[in-house]
Structure formats: structure tokens, C-alpha cells
């Protein structure tokens, strides 16, 4: 076999050439020569002419080919080719490229899936994402939309004076979320480390250090279940802003999501999980106690709360503390009703080891979670910035662990020491990037918006 080219320089994007050809009059050619490269995904013969569909990540275009361009070539569907020619519009009005030269760049060795129906088997789509991307235009579009959304988030935060930073993925202590960690062993240091469950405690150390506005977009890891909205490895945005509280943070997140939606999909209106949703700010505000009271489930009496949930046929056998019961009540009866963007705020102190108490009620804290389509997208606080207060909260969490809540915070003495040097009033927030992309694309499962989701090993 003849050696294939190692490069194909100076190529144009198909979308740009398609637009150029589309502006021509039917039956005419453009003057400028263009070079395109991509994969051949359709072939039609018409007398002495052959029409190919060429696809790159930007789009698809028809290639108008005379037989002479195939001389010495055996071309199969799925082959990757480079072509040189002139934009044209056929007499029927189809934007095309009249090919003067065609080069084979890579040869397909296995047949592609059914190109007419696309790759429909869900298991194959997730395990062989490269095939899914090749034959399903929606998958390519979603992947590119995700990239644009992340870029839009970065750009907006950068413009607002935030500094992007990187914090350790391997941590000697894990914290910042109620979650089970993955543990690994560092051979050289002879010490166990944890894959981070959150970036929170390191980012707040940087606020102590005077960076004032910081954010990180990166992977977190939680050794827990898999569902339509959960993956053990997921992408989070966290930011921390000195001299701000949770009210400032509410305004910042709703305007951020609105701006990202407008930039990447051109509208704030989306369809998600069977509902028409408007992401435009401002969002609805709702106090957590009021939301549970409306369901008849707000009580500080653990025994009574357990009884009320059991009456509603809720299995509370795994809930060992009042905090676990109230969290269960929230997820079962409140969260599914929060379809339009809603900020649920003022959480019980037992659920929030890093949030400052409210001015009016020391049993509640300045924390909010925000929901779209009945799904939580993130969490935010007015951060505790007093070392003594934070140490007491860790002690409270230890009591929760002893009572049976294995996910409660273990505590971090080094973080308490950092706070001892003084941290300004701070507002902090986490946003699940995967879940935001679900909303923007209308996908109902997180596996659709993660390029390579975690899957069970295939059965032999």
C-alpha cells in the first residue's frame, strides 16, 4: 500500500465553505480554491458523477466529484480524505465543493454502524463514544456545546476579577462535602491519600492568603452510586469571593447561568425533563423551612419527623439522625417540585458545617442550593470565617458521625489553623458542570453529556 500523507495543512472548516457556497447563485462556482478534510459518510452515484458527503466537527458538505479524481484510489465509507476544489452551488441549490483533487489520508478497517439510523444502542454509544461521535451529529453538537459553556463560564468569571487556580486532587484529608472518598496509597510517602470530593477547603485557604476572588473548574470524585444525575467522577466549578455573602452569590449565579445560556444556545428558554424552563434571572427564592412546612414536614422533633415520613410510606430505616431525616424529606417532597429555577435557602445548621448562621435564627445558616427541573445544580454559603466557630462545627459533625452518619465531615485541623490567621467575609459556591450541560442540551441523563462515563464491566 502506498504511504499515506502525514499531514494536510492549510485546511478550511466545512461550515465556512458551506456558507461560502450557500451564498452563490445556483449553478455557479466560487473563484477561491478551498481545502477541506474529514470523513466520508455518504456516497451517491449519478452517471459519470459521484457525490460524497464529507464531515468534520464543524459540519457536513456535499463533494461534487468527476471520475478522474478517484484514479488509483479505492474509497470506502468512513475513509478520511483531503480534498481541494472550489465552492459551488448545484442547479438544485445544494452548497457543495467541486473537487479538483482528492487524497486518501486514513483508511477505515472496520465497517461503520448503520449511517442512516445512527448508533442507537445505548450501551455501545457510551462504551464506544468515538463511534457515537462519528455517526450521531447530536452527540458532536452536545460535546461542542459543553466546551463552549465552560469557556463562557471562564470568560465571565475572568472578566469579573476572579483568578483561576489549581488545587490538589490527591489530598491527605478529604472534606468540603458529605461524601465517601476514593482512597489510594502513595508508595514513596507511605501514606494514604484521597481523591478530592470537593475543592472547597483549599480554595478558602487561598482567600486567607489574600487572592480574594478565586475559582477552579476540575474533577471531583465521590465513591457513591450512579444515577441519571450522578457519576463517580464529575466536573465542578467552585468559586470563593471575599467581602461577599450568600445574597451576593445568589445574584452572581443566576446571572452567570443566564449569560452562559444566551451565549451558547442563544436563548434562556430550554426544555428539560418534560418541562419548559426559563433560565433568565432573577430566580425564585424559597426558604427551606417554609418549603418543608408547606409539606407538613418541618419539625425539630426527630421522633415526630420520623413518624410523619413513615406515614407517607418513606423508608427511613437508614436515617439515624434528625439531619438525615430532614435531608430525606427535602429530597423526597420538595426538590421534585422545584422545576423552574429556584434558590432554596436557610438550611439547618446540622446540614451545613461550613456556613455562617443567619442573623435571625442561630439554628439556621446562610446556605442555599439551587434547582432546575427538580434537580440540584449546586450549593453555596456565606462561609464561616472564624476558626473557633469552625472547630465547633467540626465537633458537631463528629457527633453526627458517632450517631451513625458516616458521611459527616471528619474535620481538618490544618484548615482550622489557616482560618486562625483571619479570613474576610466570604461567599462561596459550587456548580455541577455536567448537570448544567444536561439542562442546556435537554439531555435526561448525565451519561449523555460526559464523553466517557463510568460503566460496569461488560459481561463475558
Buried (B, 14 or more C-beta within 10 A) or exposed (E): EEEEEEEBEEBBBBBBBBBBBBEBEEEEBBEEEBBBBBBBBBBEEEEEEBBBBBBBEBBBBBBBBEEEBBEEEEBEBBBBBBBBBBBBBBEEEBBBBBBBEBBBBBEBEEEBBEBEEBBEEEEEBBBBBEBBBBBBBEBBEBBEBBEBBBEBBBEBBEEBEBBEBEBEBEBEBBBBBBBBBBEEEEEEEEEEBBBBBBBBBBBBBBBBEEBBBBBBBBEBBBEBEBEEBBBBBBBBBBBBBBEBBBBBBBBBBBBBBBBBBBBBBEEBEBEBBEEEBBBBBEBEBBBBBEBBEEBEBBBEEBEEBBEBBEEEEBEBEEBBBBBBBBBBBBEBBBBEBBBBBBBBBBBBBBBBBBBBBBEEEEEBBBBBBBBBBBBBBBBBBBBBBEBEEBBEBBEBBBEBBEEEBEBBBEBBEEBBEBBBEEBBBBBBBBBBBBBBBBBBBBBBBBBBBBBEBEEEEEEE
